[in-house]
Amino acid sequence: MNRFLSTVPFDLYELALFHLVVKHRSFTKAAEIAGLTQSAITRQMQGVENSLGIQLLERTTRNVRVTPAGEFLYHEAARLLGDVDQSLNHLTQEFAGARKEIRVDVSRTIGLAYLPGFFHANLRRLPQLGYRVTCQPSDEISKAKTRMEWLKKQNWLLIEERSNTGQQLRAWMKRLGWRIEPTMQLDNFDLIINLVSLGMGISFVPIRALALYNQKQKLIRVPLPTRFSRELVVVIRKHRKLPVHIEQFIANVLF
């Protein structure tokens, strides 16, 4: 542990600064958000690159270009920083008395008459909860860019491409513009499900195939904006149980 701490190339603060630079493709904008000077944030990024021995950013007079290594670290940073933020929120809500809060994205095309259905029962039964509601175009909500990009970078276990289901599945992915090279191809959905539960990757499997795995707590279904005609779902390894207040909110939605 001492050796790790003495050689770690960056800390969470520097990782957050790097994420800002890549997100906005600008040292100036990132510095403005972080409350730093441009030269200070530039030195921070140079320090990270020197410590890693890897070029992450290509600086030009007009913008910032990201190297393949930088893109990889950017997506990993989003996941890591998101996990830290979630853990801190959970910590303050559970042990520091902070008010529990639920964040909800609502399509701008939803009529006002529909909104009470999402909140009425919950406000009555759990009045102590707070809500942060934002309105976005429905395509932005359904696209879930971050999730989709994350899915594309996972280790995929797919049904054998020579099978009928495998051929149709790959045709469907091609129509969506998904270029997925599976880590493994298997001819058995039960084997795929068991490997996913062991953390080997993620996969599309028939809903019916999950009927025998209801007790497996390491599996979770992830919804997609476009469904395969054979009603397949994505399963990933489940890392943690949903907080009780979120489970209650889902149960109280009227629609």
Secondary structure, 3 states (H helix, E strand, C coil): CHHHHHHCCCCHHHHHHHHHHHHHCCHHHHHHHHCCCHHHHHHHHHHHHHHHCCCCEEECCCCEEECHHHHHHHHHHHHHHHHHHHHHHHHHHHHCCCCCEEEEEEECCCCHHHHHHHHHHHHHHCCCCEEEEEEECHHHHHHCHHHHHHHHCCCEEEECCCCHHHHHHHHHHHHCCCCCCCCEEECCHHHHHHHHHCCCCEEEEEHHHHHHHCCCCCEEEECCCCCCCCCEEEEEECCCCCCHHHHHHHHHCCC
